[in-house]
Amino acid sequence: MMVEVTVARLGLDSTNDSHVVILREKDGRRLLPIWIGKPEAESIINAMNQIKSPRPNAHDLAKAFILGLGGALQRVAITRVEKSTYYAELHIDSANGPVQIDARPSDSIAIALRLDAPIVAHENLLTAFEDDDEPDADPSFPVPPPHELSAEQLKAYLANLRPEDFGKFNP
């Protein structure tokens, strides 16, 4: 069964210098951490804060392709994990009918945020947390408020995030 999720947080896992996007069950407490690259983390933060880059990045280009071809992104589905690799699909309605495209979750999330499309994850991927592990209990770790961030502010935000700020996860 698929469950709708939202982007709750982004962080930096200092053990392997990789970024983590934390998805949260829309009306619940279960979480899904996914380790992602720095460019995808920056793209997700830019989309969340509605920051426009001077030149379109790959996710802006994907949005333009979908819309330019008369399509609509119905949802992004994070379907499974195999050997620490997560898999996702873009579900697009096109003039020729529904199309399902295999994609990385990080790219899919960045595109979904640009197109205001829902993100869903397979229920088996979500992890429940006890109250003392609840990431929202730490108000010092919010996603930046929606205002224009400079490149330096964005780098500082990403560089200062720690895995301890959002809970205990095992990739």
N, C-alpha and C positions, 0 to 999 in steps of 0.2 A: 504494500500500500504506500502511496506517495503522500507526503506531508508538506504543507507550505512552510517555507523558512524565510527568514530575512537576514541581512548582514547585520550582525550584532557588534562585531569588533574586528580590528586588524591588529596584528602584533608581529614582533620579531622574535624568532626562536634563536636565542644566542648560542645554543648548543651546536647548531649547524648553520648559523647565519642565514636563515631562510624565513620568509614572511609566512604568516598564518592568517587566513580569513576564518572567522568564527561565525557560523550560521546558527541561528536560533529558531526553534520551532515557533511559528507565528503566534499561536495562542497557548504556549506551553513553556517548559523549562529545559527541554532536551536540546543538546548542542551537537554541531558537527564541525570539527576543526579540519581545515584542508590547508596543507602546506603549499605555498605558491611562490612564484618568482617576484622579484622586486618590481619589474615593469608592470606586471599585472596588479600588484598591490597599489602602486601609484595610480594606475588607471581606475581601479575600483574607488579609491579615495577621491580622485578627481570627479568621477561620476556622482558619488554620494554628495559632494559639495558643489556640484554643478559648475565646475571649473572647466572652461573651454581653453584648449591649447591653440596656439596660433596655426598649427598645421594638424590635420586629422591624424590620429594614431590608428592602429589596426582595428580597434574596437569601434571607433567612429566610422571607419570605412565599412565595417560589417553592418553597422546600423544603416549607413547610406545605401548599401547594396540591397538590404532587405526592403527598405522603404522605396528605393528607386525602382525595384522590380515589382512593386505593388503588393508586397507581402506584409505580414504582420506577425511579430513574434508572440505566440500564444503563451509559451512558458519555457523555462529552462528546467530540465530534469537531471538531477544528480542520481545516477542509477546504481552504481556499485563501486567497490574498491577491490582491487586484486594486486597483491604484492606491493602494498603501499601506494598504488596508482589509482586515483579516482577517475571515474568516467562520467561524462555528462552528454546530454543531447539538447539541441535547439529544436523546438517544435514550432514550425513556421506554417502559417496558412498562406498559400500562394494562389495565383490565378488558376493554376493547374491542380489544385487540391493541396492537402496537407503534405508537408515535407519534414522529415526528421534528419538532422545533421549531427553526426558525432563531433564532439568538441571537448576541449579541456574544461573542467569546471571553472577555473580562474577566468578564462576568456568568456565563458558562458555567463558568469556572474556580471562581468564588466559590461557585456552587451545587454543583458537583462536590465541592469540599472539605467542604461541609456535609453531604453525603450519602455521603461515602466512595466516590464513584464514580470509575472510571478516566478519565483524560484521554488521548486519542489525537490525534495530528497526522499529516497527510499527510506521507509521507517526503520529498517534494520541498521542504517548508517548512523542514526541519532543516538547520543549517549545521555543518560540521565545523570544529574549531579545532586549531591546532598546540599543542604542549606549552606554549610560552611565552605563548599566549593563553588558556590554561586558566583559567577563572574560579575554580575551586576552589583554585588555587594561592595565593590571597590569603585567609588565615584571618580577616582583619579584617573581612570582609564576609559574615557569616552572617545567615540569617534569625534573628530573636530567638528565644531558647530558649522552650519552652512554659511560660510562667508568666504571671500576670496583669500586663498592661501598663496603665498609666494613659493617658489621652488625651494628656497632655503627653509621656510617654515614646514613644508611638507617633508623634506629630508630630516629635519630635526624631530618631527613627530614620529616618523617611522624608526629613526635611530634610537629613540628613547623608550620604545615599547619592549617589555620583557614577557616571557611566557608566564611567569608567576603572576602577572597582572590580570590574566584571564582564566586561570585555573590549571588543573593537572590533565595533560593530554599525552597520549602515546600515539605517534604516527603509525 
